[in-house]
Every structure is written in structure tokens, then in C-alpha cells.
């Protein structure tokens, strides 16, 4: 697996590079935003991205990568406010780890993201299975979503949230349940990840994201798939 590590702290960069190299990852390091953009060629399995980097900031690097690729991106940053996390996730990051961190936690998050992304992008050998609702078609064979026959560019987590709701259209899921099932991790009370991914998903699939008909809010409880009338 090939990883791009964007970190300007040489001690942290060397520590992560050495640890991940021992886990058989091929690490490419960048010390600033300009170098990160220059080195990113679309051939990476994951990006570890610090936000507070020189020349070009981490958020701008994140936006640049997202314009070219849906590669999993994990932000690793000392900026730990809810606003920073919401902004990072809103721009397309898949996960957010705050400093200080343990290298074992970073490795676990990396493996989880790569595992989900591999499942999301790998074609299935079985016959095509699809879930259809209104103008949406979600394929369980090749992990794609189309609307009116046009392919939608969803990230792995956006796809899994939509899949969860479409497969269980009458069930209302709390944010805790969505997080536990999609992130496959213990819910620690941080609603930002679910809220931001729901918002991004709505922007991609809804005609009017502020008046959603597919991903519907059940006030005081959570979310469900809307009742679509053909």
C-alpha cells in the first residue's frame, strides 16, 4: 500500500514513516503543501495530512486532492476544535485524528480506511444487485450510485450511509447507530462526522438539499430513507 504523508514536523514524520514502513507500507513524505500537491499523482492508497503546514495550508491541499481523487484522507492535526473538524470533514476528509496520538491508533485508522475503500472500489464477482428508489440506483456489484442514469461521485462513507438507509427504508437510525455501522468504531459522542457526511451526501443526491426527499431527518431521533413514490 502506497501512502502520502504530509507533515512538516520532522520528528513526527520520521516516527510515522519508520513505523508504517515496518508495517509494509510504501511511504512518500512531503514537508509542505507545495510538495504535497507536486507529489500527489493519484496513485496513493491513502493520504495522511497535517493542517498546519507551510507554503500551502492543509485545507487547500485537501481541496486540491479532492478535485482529482476520492482517495481516503486522514487529517492528523493539533487543531482540535469542532470547527476545524467540521471544516476538514466538510472539504472531503474521511477521518480526523488529533495530536498527540498513538501510532497504533493511526495504523488502525489507516487499515480501516483502506479496507473500506478497497471494498467500495473492487468489483464483485456475483451477478449485479441493485437497489432502486425514485431516480437513484445503488449498485451492490460495483459500488456505484447513479441518478437518472448519471454516475454520482460518492466517497466510501457516503456510499455506505446511503446503502444503510436504502437497505432499511423503514428504519430510523440514530447518529450513534450510523456511526457504529459505517465507521465500525465506538461512538464517542462527536456528531460532526455523521452530520457533515450526511450534508455532503445530500448535496450530491438531492434536487434540493435543504428539502431532502431521500435522506430525511427524523427530528429528535436521527435519519431514515424517505418514502419515494414512483
N, C-alpha and C positions, 0 to 999 in steps of 0.2 A: 504494500500500500504506500502511495506517494503523498506526503503531507507538505504543505507550505506553512512554515512557522514565521509569523511576523511579530517580532519582539525586539525592542531596542535596548533592553537591559541584557547585557552580555552574559551576566551570571545566570539569569533565568533561562536565556536562550540556550546556553551550553548545557545546563542541567536537563532541560526538556529534550534537547537534541540527543544527548547521551542516553537518557532513559528510554526514549522511544526507539532509538536505533537498536538498543538491546532487545526490544520487542519486535524487531524485524520490520520496522517502518523505514522507508526511504525519505529522509528529511531534507528539504530545501529551506534555507534560512534567508530572511530579509530583515534588515535593521531599520528600515524606514519605509514610509508609504510609497515613495517613488520606486524604490527597489522592489517592493511587493507587487506593484502594478506591472513593472517590467518583467518580473519573473513569472507572473501568473500566465500560464499558457493553456488553461483549460484541461490539462492532463493530470490534475490532482484529485485524490480521493477525498480530501478534507483540508480545510484551512483553519489554523489556529491564529487568531487575530487579536493583538493588543490594540486598544483605542488610542492611548496616549503615545503616539509615535511621531517622530519629526518629519518635516518636509510636507507630507500629505497625511492628514489625520486618518485614524482608523475608520471612522464613519464614511469618509469619502472613498476609502479603499473598498469598504464593504459594498457601497453602492456601485462602484465600478465593476466589481466581480459579479454582482447580481445581474448586471446588464448583459453579461456574457455567459453566465453559467448558473446552474442550480446546485453546484457542489455544496455539501454541508459545510457550514461556517460556525465555528465556536468562538465566541468572544471570550478572551481571558484578560480581565482588566481590574485595576484597583478602583475604578469608578463604580460604586455600588448603590447608587440611588435608584429609586423606582423609575425616575425619569430617564436615566441612562439606559436601564434595562429595556424599558418600553421602546425607546428610540431605536436601540440596536435590533431588537426583535422586529420592530416595525419596518426597518430597512431590509430585513431578509435574513438575519442571523437565525440559526436553528437552536442555539443554546448559549448560555451566558454563565461563565464561571468567574467569581470574584477572587481577587488576591487578598491575602495569601491563600494558597491552595495546596493540596497534596497531589503529588504526581500520580498516585494510584487513582485518585478521583478523575484527573484529566484523562488517564488511559481508559477508564471505564466509560466516560462520556464519549471519547473518540470511537471506541468499539461499538457503542450503542448507535451512534450516528451512522457509521459505515454499514453496520448490519441493516439498519432500516433503509438506508439509501440503496444498498445492493438489492434488497428485496423489492424496493419500489421500481428500480430501473431494469431488473432482469426479466426477460420474457419467460412466461410459464410454458410448460410443455403440454398441459392439458388443453382441451378444447376451450374456445373463448366463452367466458362467462361475463355477463354484463348486468348492471342494474340501471334501469331507465326510470326517469321521473321528469315529467314535463319536457323541457328542452335539453336536459342533462342526460348523458350516458357515461357511466363509470365502468370501465373495463377492469375485471379482476385478472385478466390474462396478461395484459401488457402494462397495467398500472397507468392508464391514461384516462383523462376526462375530456369529453367533448360537449360543446353546447351548439346546437343547430348544426352539428357536423364539423364544427371548428374546434381544433385542439386547444385546450387551456393549459398554460404552463403553471402547474402547481408544484410546490415543494413536497417532500415526502410527508411531512407532518400535516400539511394542508390536505393532502390526499387521504391520509389515514383518518383525520377528523371527519371529512366528508363521507368516507366509506363507513365509518362507525354509525353515523346518523342515518345514512341511506339504507344500511342493512337492518336497522332497527327503527323504522319510521314512526312507530307509535310510542317509543320510549323517550322520556325526558332524562337527559344526563346532566348531573351537576358538574361544575368545573372540576371538582376533585375527581370525579369518575372519568371525565375526558382526559385529564392529565395522567391518571394512573394507567389508562388503557393505551393512550397514544404515546406517551413518553416512557411507559413501562418503568416508572420510578415512583418513589414515595412522594405524595403531595405534601408540601411544606407550607401551604397557605399563601403562596405567591400566585395571585390571579393574573399577573401580567402576561405570562406566556400564553395561557389559553385565550385571554381577551384579544391579544394582538394577532394571534394566528386566526382566530375567528374573523376579526376585522379584515385581514388580508384575504382570507378565503372569500368573504362576501364581496370584496371589491373585484374579484375575478369571476365569480359565477352569477352574481345578482344583476338584474337590469337596473335596479335602484337599491344600492347597498344600504341606504338609510331606511328602506322599506322592504326588508328581505322577505322572500317567499320560500326560499329553500332552507336556509339556516335561520331558524326562528328562535327568538328569545322567549323563554317562559319565565316571566318576572318572578324573582324571589327564589327560583329553583335552578335554572340553567338553560340548556338549549335542546331543541329537538328538530327533526326534519319536518318541513312544512307539508301540509296536506295539499298536494298538487292535483289539480283537476285537468285532465287532458282536454 
